[in-house]
Amino acid sequence: MAFTLYSLIQAALLCVNAIAVLHEERFLSKIGWGADQGIGGFGEEPGVKSQLMNLIRSVRTVMRVPLIVVNSVTIVLLLLFG
């Protein structure tokens, strides 16, 4: 397998898919990353954990429909060109 731009795009797509399928109650709350875990006070700088949780929530919210389209295009390209 050659190291190409398509391989990099496919790897990034797999990572975004992995983030998108994380379930908050079933997986994230068991490791202490639930919605109620990252509440900080007013004026405090958010920690790394709360920033990662915001990133996960944002990816799950914003990338839902585009991921369906991009995954479909990727599947069609793999079927056509192997």
Buried (B, 14 or more C-beta within 10 A) or exposed (E): EEEEEEEEEBEEBEEBBEBBEBEBEEEBBEEEBBEEEBEEEEEEEEEEEBEBBEEBBEBBEEBEEEBEEBBEEBEEEEEEEE
